[in-house]
Structure formats: structure tokens, C-alpha cells
Amino acid sequence: MNNPLITEICGVKFNNPLIMASGTFGYGLEYSEIIDLNKIGGISVKGISLNEVQGNPMPRIMETHAGMLNAIGLQNVGVEKFIKEKLPDIKKYSTRIIANFWGKTVDEYVKVAEVLDKEDVDMLEMNISCPNIKEGGIAFGTDPKMTFNVVSEVKKAVNNKPLVVKLSPNVSDISIFGRAVEDAGADAVSAINTLLGMSINTNTRKPFLSNVTGGLSGPAIKPVAVKMVYDLYKTISIPIIGIGGIMNYKDVIEFYLAGASAVQIGTANFVDPEITLEIIKDLENYCNENKIANISQLSGGIIV
């Protein structure tokens, strides 16, 4: 029987459409003794920067109702150490490797992208929810002109790999940013990143997170994420990778119907590291039982 979950995005073929979301799966190696990495579609590694970053002080993660807040601070080993110390071991597995990366200036984005573009990874994923230190801390992903500028400059530097841009939900209309990214030459988008949130300890009257605010993820944000994927699908023609609160196969199908061509699993990995394997099995059964030759047939299939 043919595999109904085979997925192709920008010419890259995945055994299934389930990709581990950046920041929730380390570099993939941390989970290698728990699940068979060969069985998952792909891994979007922990966000890589030009230089090593230690991240924010503790506490930087807390559980919320139907989700979690995190303010890790994009801790990572830096691009050179990633290539030397992490990538060789990840490449031993057949799963697709997506190199998520970020910078604090346009120049940093370009430099990291140039290095990764020459390495043996399958795709690049650009996190634009980072503060532009030259613009007073305004995130690249919350100003359409800045979004267009940074993506277009990176696209000029990337010649070998598809460029995926991860969009911020902390905007009034995500479709505007989808258009800006597409016009700048991006090959695909992933949506959404975390929503800004905070939580306060009523005993101490202090924020639970040392950074005060953090990114909200998990099932609590899924309706927002599905709606934003739907908005993007109506606006842009490049593929959309859906992210936000996926916990089971029905959640995956919901994202597909809204317009996604693949999905990323994030917070669920903290709840059950083997949940992706269960979702893959359930998706195969769903497609076979409903005589769906390939899951891509569901993309944009919402009836309104």
C-alpha cells in the first residue's frame, strides 16, 4: 500500500508531514533514545545564531492552562559549533533537517544564512520574531517593511536551499506579512510562532518568568493558529507549514483543511515525547479509511 503521508514542500520530500518545531526538540539528538528519529518527517532544530547565546536566566518555562509560557531567550551553540558538533550526528538519521536561524540585525541574518546554505541541511527556516537592535528593539516580524527588507536580503544570500519564513502572530493582520514575505522571495512560510503572554505570582506579586513576558504555546493557541493559516492560504500562493497546539491527528487535519501543506509539533513533545509516532499512525489510518490517496488532497479543503 502506498504511503498517503508522503509530503513534498519546495521540492523537498518528507516521509510524512510532521516536523518537530524549533525550540521544542533541541537539535533532535536529545530525543534519539526516546523515539526513532527516522520515523518523523523532519526536525526544525533549535534556532541558530551567528554566535553562541546563553539565553535568559531561570525561571524561563512555566505551565499554563492548556499550554506553556517560555522565555528561553534563543539559547544555542552558535552556527559554527552547530555545524561541527551537532549536524554530523543529526545527518545519521533519514529525517529531513530544517535549520532554523535568527539574528539581531539584517547583517547577522545574512551571515548565518550564507553559512547554513552551504551545509548538508534540507531547508532553512528564518525566525523573524527577533528584536532588531538597530531599530530600538522592534521585532523584524511586526513591521511589514522590515519584514520585506530582511527576507529579501537573506534570499539574495541563499542559493541552494528553500527558504521558509516563520511568521509572528503578534500582529493585527498576518496576511499583510505573508504577502511581504512572498514578495521578498520566500519559498514557504511557517505559522505561527508563539503569542506574547505573561503570568504573575499572586503571593510574591512578581512575574513567574525572569524575563517578565514569554511566548505562549500549546492547545490554547490552536484556534488562533488555524485562523491565521486560513488567512494566509487565502492571500499567498507559497506553501504554509501550520504550527500551534497540535496534540492529535484531528488537529493536523484541521490545519490542512485551513490550508497547510505540512505541520510542526511543538509543546506536545514536552507532554509525550512519543506523541508524533501516534499521530503518524492515526493519520495513516484516517487516510486509508477515507480513501484519501495523499494527505495533500486535504489542503485548503474547508467548506464555507
C-alpha positions in Angstrom: 0.0 0.0 0.0 1.3 3.5 -0.9 2.2 5.8 1.9 -0.6 8.5 1.9 1.6 10.8 4.1 4.4 11.4 1.7 4.8 15.2 1.5 6.7 17.5 -0.8 7.4 21.1 0.1 9.5 23.2 -2.3 11.0 20.1 -3.9 12.0 18.5 -0.6 10.3 15.2 0.0 9.2 14.2 3.5 8.1 10.6 4.6 5.3 12.3 6.5 4.2 15.9 7.1 5.1 16.0 10.8 8.1 18.3 11.6 9.4 18.9 15.1 9.1 22.6 15.8 12.2 24.6 16.6 12.8 25.2 20.3 10.8 22.2 21.4 13.0 19.3 20.2 16.5 20.6 20.9 18.8 19.6 18.0 16.8 16.3 17.7 19.6 14.3 19.3 18.2 14.8 22.8 15.2 12.7 21.8 17.1 10.0 19.9 17.0 7.5 22.8 13.2 8.0 23.3 11.9 7.8 19.7 13.2 6.7 16.3 14.1 9.9 14.6 13.9 8.1 11.2 10.1 7.8 11.6 9.4 11.6 11.9 9.1 13.8 8.8 11.6 16.4 9.8 13.3 18.3 12.6 13.5 22.1 12.7 16.4 22.5 15.1 16.8 24.9 17.9 17.3 28.4 16.5 20.8 29.0 15.4 22.6 32.4 15.6 25.9 33.7 14.4 27.5 33.4 17.9 26.7 31.2 20.9 23.9 32.6 23.1 23.3 31.6 26.8 19.7 32.6 26.9 17.7 34.1 29.8 18.2 33.4 33.5 15.9 30.9 35.2 12.9 30.6 35.6 12.1 30.6 31.9 9.4 28.0 31.5 6.0 27.6 33.2 2.9 25.6 32.6 -0.3 27.4 31.9 -3.9 26.3 31.3 -3.8 24.3 28.1 -0.2 25.3 27.3 3.0 26.8 28.5 4.9 30.1 28.6 8.6 30.1 27.7 11.3 32.8 27.7 14.3 30.6 26.9 16.0 33.5 25.1 17.0 31.6 22.0 19.9 29.8 23.7 22.1 27.9 21.2 25.6 26.9 20.5 26.1 29.2 17.5 26.4 28.3 13.9 30.0 27.1 13.8 29.5 24.7 16.8 26.2 23.5 15.3 28.0 22.5 12.1 30.9 20.8 13.8 29.3 19.3 16.9 25.6 18.7 16.2 25.0 18.4 12.4 27.2 15.3 11.8 25.2 13.2 14.3 21.8 14.5 13.1 22.7 13.6 9.5 23.0 9.9 10.6 19.2 9.8 10.5 17.0 9.8 7.4 14.7 12.5 8.8 14.8 15.9 7.0 16.8 18.6 8.6 15.5 22.2 8.8 18.0 24.7 10.0 16.1 27.4 12.0 18.1 30.6 12.3 17.9 34.2 13.6 19.8 37.4 14.0 19.6 40.8 15.7 20.5 42.7 12.6 20.0 42.2 8.9 23.7 41.6 8.6 23.6 38.8 11.2 20.7 37.1 9.4 22.6 37.2 6.1 25.8 35.8 7.6 24.1 32.9 9.3 22.1 32.1 6.2 25.2 32.1 4.0 26.9 29.6 6.2 23.9 27.3 6.5 23.1 27.4 2.8 26.4 25.6 2.1 25.8 22.8 4.6 24.0 19.5 4.3 20.6 20.5 5.5 17.3 20.3 3.6 15.7 23.7 4.3 16.3 26.9 6.1 13.7 28.4 8.4 14.0 32.0 9.3 12.7 33.3 12.6 11.8 36.9 12.2 10.3 37.3 15.6 13.6 38.8 16.9 14.3 42.3 18.1 16.2 44.5 15.6 18.7 46.1 17.9 19.3 48.9 15.4 15.6 49.8 15.4 15.1 50.1 19.2 14.0 46.5 19.8 11.2 46.4 17.2 10.8 42.8 16.0 11.5 42.3 12.4 8.3 40.3 12.1 6.0 43.1 13.3 6.8 45.7 10.7 5.9 44.8 7.1 8.7 47.0 5.6 11.3 45.5 7.9 10.0 42.0 7.2 10.3 42.6 3.4 13.8 44.0 3.8 15.3 41.3 6.0 13.8 38.4 4.0 14.8 39.9 0.6 18.4 40.4 1.8 18.6 36.8 3.1 17.0 35.4 -0.1 19.8 37.1 -2.1 22.3 35.1 0.0 20.5 31.8 -0.2 21.2 29.9 -3.4 21.0 26.2 -2.5 18.2 25.7 0.0 14.4 26.6 0.1 13.8 29.5 2.5 10.9 29.2 4.9 10.0 32.2 7.0 8.4 31.7 10.4 5.7 34.4 10.9 4.8 36.1 14.2 1.2 36.1 15.3 1.7 39.3 17.3 0.4 41.5 14.5 -3.0 42.9 13.5 -3.2 41.1 10.1 -0.9 38.2 9.4 -1.8 38.2 5.7 0.0 41.5 5.2 3.2 39.9 6.4 2.5 36.8 4.3 2.4 39.0 1.2 5.5 40.8 2.3 7.4 37.6 2.7 6.2 36.1 -0.6 7.0 39.4 -2.4 10.5 39.2 -0.9 11.1 35.8 -2.5 10.5 33.3 0.3 9.7 29.8 -0.8 7.3 29.0 2.1 6.0 30.2 5.4 5.5 28.6 8.8 2.8 29.9 11.1 2.5 30.6 13.8 5.2 31.5 16.3 4.2 31.9 20.0 1.8 34.6 21.2 3.2 37.0 23.8 1.9 36.4 27.3 2.8 36.7 31.0 1.8 35.3 34.3 2.2 36.8 37.8 2.7 35.0 41.1 -0.1 36.4 43.4 1.9 35.6 46.6 5.1 37.4 45.6 3.4 39.8 43.1 6.4 39.1 40.8 6.2 37.6 37.3 6.8 33.8 37.2 9.3 34.3 34.3 12.5 36.1 34.9 12.1 37.8 31.6 8.6 39.0 32.7 6.9 38.1 29.4 7.2 34.9 27.3 5.8 33.1 24.4 2.5 31.2 24.9 2.2 27.8 23.1 0.1 24.7 23.3 -3.5 23.9 22.7 -4.6 27.3 24.0 -3.4 29.0 20.8 -4.6 26.4 18.3 -7.8 28.3 17.2 -5.7 31.4 16.6 -3.1 29.5 14.6 -5.8 27.7 12.5 -7.4 31.1 11.7 -4.1 32.6 10.7 -3.2 29.7 8.5 -6.6 30.1 6.8 -6.0 33.9 6.4 -2.6 33.2 4.8 -4.0 30.5 2.5 -6.5 33.0 1.1 -3.7 35.5 0.5 -0.5 33.8 -0.7 0.4 31.1 -3.1 3.5 29.6 -1.4 3.2 26.6 0.9 2.2 27.0 4.5 3.5 24.9 7.4 1.0 25.1 10.2 2.1 25.3 13.9 0.2 25.8 17.1 -1.2 23.4 19.7 -1.3 20.2 17.7 -1.9 17.3 20.1 -3.6 14.6 17.8 -4.3 13.7 14.3 -7.6 15.6 14.1 -5.6 18.8 14.9 -3.3 18.0 11.9 -6.3 17.6 9.6 -7.8 20.9 10.9 -4.6 22.7 9.9 -4.7 21.0 6.5 -8.3 22.0 5.8 -7.4 25.6 6.7 -4.7 25.5 4.0 -1.5 23.9 5.5 0.8 21.7 3.4 2.6 20.3 6.5 2.7 20.9 10.2 5.0 21.3 13.1 4.6 19.6 16.5 5.9 21.7 19.4 4.6 21.8 23.0 3.1 18.2 22.6 6.7 16.9 22.7 7.0 18.0 26.3 3.8 16.2 27.2 4.6 13.0 25.4 7.8 12.6 23.5 6.3 9.7 21.5 3.1 11.6 20.5 4.3 12.2 17.0 4.6 8.5 16.2 1.0 8.0 17.5 -0.2 10.9 15.3 1.5 9.4 12.2 -0.2 6.1 12.7 -3.6 7.7 13.2 -3.2 9.9 10.1 -2.4 6.8 8.0 -5.5 5.1 9.3 -7.6 8.2 8.6 -6.4 8.5 5.0 -6.8 4.8 4.3 -10.3 4.6 5.9 -11.4 7.7 4.0 -9.8 6.6 0.7 -7.5 9.6 0.6 -4.6 8.8 -1.7 -2.4 11.5 -0.3 -2.9 13.9 2.6 -2.2 16.8 0.4 -5.7 16.4 -1.0 -7.0 17.9 2.2 -5.1 21.1 1.9 -7.5 24.1 1.8 -10.4 21.7 1.8 -12.5 23.7 4.3 -16.1 24.1 3.2 -17.5 27.6 4.0 
